[in-house]
């Protein structure tokens, strides 16, 4: 009797976890993970804002536009936090904040290009200047915050976890809830995101950000002469992640098999990089006791976590549904 009791109590948590995972997967497939995505947006804004601050501190903020990604961090985090509590804020504020973040990333990319052009030799010495100049892909990589924030504004709210809504009731609630108008291209895109039907688009987006993240990792690690074998891992992971993202846009089978596998590998490689960067800062003179200097001049602490965002986007894409045929 006691053995049977222990078996039943051990099985209960596993069944509960399995039930919660199935519910989460179903919610993502239906586009019902707005609060979760808003929380991810807040964390991504914190990571990218801090990374922009430390990198621009190296340049002594010699141009006022270097402050813009830092200034955008608090309002993005506040808007994302408020969106967790209020659907109205999520619908009205998050898309606006997202568009501003995307615009700031594009402007930053242009100014980084101009900074490389103004170095001695300009792009004629691109092999040197791109490596030693302002990080060329960093502003575009930080556009991932804008993408995540925009998706959070377009998704639907999660259901209450204390009761699982049957599929029939879920379909009925979707009919009762007013859906976005489908008369225009933008409206159709909004409706597709709201109902979790944007797998191909998000898979391609993850592939684009994988190219940016891998390229940035290559140039940054080339600056350090790849003095450790681990520095090659994001470069090695990038091509298969890009191939998985592009393949998922063409094949649903690839989206269900290769994409989640490569997304997990990419995410774990970002965590590995974060740990190694943290160790690199600790090994600098003064270690964590000289944190203000070492974080600024040492390996970029949060840059590998931006690589994690690529894996996260790819994994979410693998759980979504395909776009409807026009």
C-alpha positions in Angstrom: 0.0 0.0 0.0 2.8 2.4 0.9 4.6 1.7 -2.3 1.5 2.3 -4.3 1.0 5.6 -2.5 4.6 6.7 -3.2 4.1 5.8 -6.9 0.9 7.8 -7.2 2.4 10.8 -5.5 5.4 10.6 -7.7 3.3 10.3 -10.8 1.1 13.2 -9.9 3.7 16.0 -10.3 4.9 14.5 -13.6 1.3 14.4 -14.9 0.8 18.0 -13.8 4.0 19.1 -15.5 3.0 17.3 -18.7 -0.5 18.8 -18.6 1.0 22.3 -18.2 3.4 21.8 -21.0 0.6 20.6 -23.3 -1.5 23.6 -22.4 1.4 26.0 -23.0 2.1 24.4 -26.4 -1.6 24.7 -27.3 -1.7 28.3 -26.2 1.3 29.2 -28.3 -0.2 27.5 -31.3 -3.3 29.6 -30.9 -1.3 32.9 -30.4 -2.3 33.1 -26.7 1.0 34.1 -25.0 0.9 37.9 -24.8 1.9 38.2 -21.2 4.8 35.7 -21.6 6.0 37.6 -24.7 5.7 40.9 -22.8 7.9 39.5 -20.0 10.5 38.3 -22.6 10.4 41.8 -24.2 11.1 43.5 -20.8 14.1 41.2 -20.2 15.4 41.6 -23.8 15.2 45.4 -23.4 17.2 45.3 -20.2 19.9 43.1 -21.8 20.2 45.1 -25.0 20.0 48.5 -23.1 22.8 47.5 -20.7 24.9 46.2 -23.6 24.5 49.4 -25.5 25.4 51.4 -22.4 28.6 49.5 -21.8 29.7 49.5 -25.4 28.9 53.2 -25.9 30.7 54.0 -22.6 33.9 52.8 -24.3 33.3 55.6 -26.9 32.6 58.1 -24.0 29.2 58.8 -25.6 30.8 61.2 -28.0 27.5 61.6 -30.0 24.1 62.2 -28.4 22.5 59.4 -30.5 24.6 56.9 -28.6 22.2 57.6 -25.7 19.0 56.7 -27.5 19.1 52.9 -27.0 19.8 53.6 -23.3 17.0 56.1 -23.1 14.6 53.6 -24.8 15.3 50.9 -22.2 13.2 52.2 -19.3 10.0 53.0 -21.3 10.2 49.7 -23.1 10.5 47.8 -19.8 7.7 49.8 -18.2 5.4 49.4 -21.2 6.1 45.6 -21.3 5.5 45.3 -17.5 2.3 47.3 -17.8 1.2 45.1 -20.7 1.3 42.1 -18.4 -1.5 43.6 -16.3 -3.4 45.5 -19.0 -4.4 44.3 -22.5 -5.3 47.8 -23.5 -1.7 48.9 -22.9 -0.4 45.9 -24.8 -2.6 46.7 -27.8 -1.9 50.4 -27.9 1.5 51.1 -26.4 3.7 48.1 -27.2 3.4 48.4 -31.0 4.4 52.1 -30.8 7.4 51.3 -28.5 8.4 48.5 -30.9 8.4 50.7 -34.0 10.6 53.3 -32.2 13.0 50.5 -31.1 13.2 49.2 -34.7 13.8 52.7 -36.1 16.5 53.3 -33.5 18.2 50.1 -34.5 18.3 51.1 -38.1 19.6 54.6 -37.3 22.3 53.0 -35.1 23.3 50.7 -38.0 23.7 53.7 -40.3 25.8 55.6 -37.8 28.0 52.5 -37.2 28.5 52.3 -40.9 29.5 55.9 -41.0 31.8 55.4 -38.1 33.6 52.7 -40.0 33.8 54.8 -43.1 35.4 57.7 -41.2 38.2 55.5 -39.9 41.6 55.8 -41.7 41.1 53.9 -45.0 37.4 53.6 -44.6 35.8 50.5 -46.2 39.0 50.1 -48.4 40.5 48.7 -45.2 37.3 47.0 -44.3 39.1 43.8 -43.2 40.6 45.8 -40.3 38.1 48.6 -39.8 35.0 46.4 -39.6 36.7 44.4 -36.9 38.2 47.2 -34.9 35.5 49.9 -35.5 32.0 50.2 -34.1 30.3 46.8 -34.1 28.6 46.8 -37.4 25.7 44.4 -36.8 25.0 45.2 -33.1 22.3 47.8 -33.7 20.4 45.6 -36.1 20.7 42.7 -33.7 19.1 44.8 -31.0 16.2 45.2 -33.3 15.2 41.8 -31.9 13.8 43.7 -28.9 11.5 45.6 -31.3 10.3 42.4 -33.0 9.6 40.7 -29.7 7.8 43.8 -28.4 5.7 44.1 -31.6 4.7 40.5 -31.4 3.7 40.9 -27.8 1.4 43.8 -28.8 -0.4 41.7 -31.5 -0.8 38.4 -29.6 -3.8 37.4 -27.5 -3.9 36.9 -23.7 -3.3 33.6 -22.1 -6.2 31.8 -20.6 -6.5 31.4 -16.8 -4.4 28.5 -15.6 -7.0 27.3 -13.1 -9.2 25.9 -15.8 -8.5 24.4 -19.2 -10.9 25.6 -21.8 -12.2 22.8 -24.1 -11.4 23.3 -27.8 -15.1 23.9 -28.7 -15.4 26.6 -26.0 -12.1 28.1 -27.3 -13.4 28.3 -30.8 -16.7 29.9 -29.5 -14.7 32.5 -27.5 -12.8 33.4 -30.7 -16.1 34.0 -32.5 -17.4 36.1 -29.7 -14.3 38.2 -29.4 -14.0 40.7 -32.2 -11.2 39.9 -34.6 -9.2 42.4 -36.5 -10.5 43.4 -39.9 -9.1 41.3 -42.7 -9.6 43.9 -45.5 -6.0 45.1 -45.7 -2.6 43.4 -45.8 -1.6 44.8 -42.4 -4.9 43.7 -40.9 -4.5 40.2 -42.2 -1.0 40.1 -40.7 -2.3 41.2 -37.4 -5.0 38.6 -37.5 -2.5 35.9 -38.4 -0.2 36.8 -35.5 -3.2 37.0 -33.1 -4.1 33.4 -33.9 -0.6 32.0 -34.0 -0.4 31.6 -37.8 3.0 33.2 -38.5 5.4 30.2 -38.4 7.0 30.9 -41.7 7.5 34.6 -41.1 9.0 34.1 -37.6 11.2 31.3 -38.9 12.7 33.6 -41.5 13.0 36.3 -38.9 15.0 34.0 -36.7 17.3 33.1 -39.6 17.9 36.8 -40.3 18.8 37.5 -36.7 21.0 34.3 -36.7 23.0 35.8 -39.5 23.4 39.1 -37.6 24.3 37.4 -34.3 26.8 35.0 -36.0 28.4 37.8 -38.0 28.7 40.0 -34.9 30.2 37.1 -32.9 32.7 36.5 -35.7 33.9 40.1 -35.8 34.1 40.5 -32.0 35.9 37.2 -31.6 38.2 38.0 -34.5 39.2 41.1 -32.5 40.3 38.7 -29.7 42.1 36.5 -32.3 39.9 33.5 -31.4 42.3 32.8 -28.5 39.9 30.1 -27.2 38.3 27.3 -29.2 34.9 28.1 -27.5 34.9 31.4 -29.4 34.2 29.6 -32.6 31.0 27.9 -31.4 28.6 30.8 -32.3 30.2 30.9 -35.7 29.8 27.1 -36.1 26.2 27.2 -34.9 25.1 30.0 -37.2 25.0 28.2 -40.6 22.8 25.3 -39.4 20.5 27.7 -37.5 20.1 29.8 -40.6 19.5 26.7 -42.7 16.9 25.5 -40.2 15.1 28.8 -40.2 15.0 29.0 -44.0 14.1 25.4 -44.3 11.2 25.8 -41.8 9.8 28.6 -44.0 9.6 26.1 -46.9 8.7 22.8 -45.1 6.5 22.2 -42.1 8.4 19.0 -41.4 11.7 21.0 -41.0 9.8 23.4 -38.7 8.7 20.5 -36.5 12.1 18.7 -36.4 15.2 20.6 -37.3 14.2 24.1 -36.2 13.5 23.3 -32.5 16.6 21.2 -32.3 18.8 24.0 -33.7 17.0 26.6 -31.6 17.8 24.8 -28.4 21.5 24.4 -29.5 21.6 28.2 -30.3 20.0 29.1 -27.0 22.4 26.9 -25.0 25.4 28.3 -26.9 24.3 31.8 -25.9 24.2 30.7 -22.2 27.6 29.1 -22.6 29.0 32.3 -24.0 27.5 34.3 -21.2 29.2 32.1 -18.7 32.6 32.4 -20.5 32.3 36.1 -20.8 31.5 36.3 -17.1 34.6 34.2 -16.4 36.6 36.5 -18.7 35.6 39.5 -16.6 36.5 37.7 -13.4 40.0 37.0 -14.7 40.7 40.6 -15.6 42.9 42.6 -13.1 40.7 43.3 -10.1 38.0 40.8 -11.2 34.6 41.6 -9.9 36.1 44.0 -7.4 36.9 46.3 -10.3 33.5 45.7 -12.0 32.8 49.1 -13.4 35.9 49.1 -15.4 36.0 45.4 -16.3 32.5 45.3 -17.6 33.1 48.2 -19.8 36.5 47.2 -21.2 36.2 43.4 -20.9 34.2 40.9 -23.1 30.7 42.2 -23.7 28.8 40.5 -20.8 25.3 40.4 -22.2 26.1 40.0 -25.9 25.8 36.2 -25.8 22.3 36.5 -24.3 21.2 38.3 -27.5 22.3 35.1 -29.3 19.9 33.3 -26.9 17.1 35.5 -28.3 17.7 34.0 -31.7 17.2 30.5 -30.4 14.1 31.6 -28.5 12.5 33.1 -31.6 13.3 29.9 -33.5 11.8 27.7 -30.9 8.6 29.7 -30.7 8.4 29.6 -34.4 8.5 25.8 -34.3 5.5 25.7 -32.0 3.3 28.0 -34.2 0.9 27.2 -37.0 1.5 27.8 -40.7 0.2 30.9 -42.4 -3.1 30.4 -44.3 -3.0 30.3 -48.0 -4.2 33.5 -49.6 
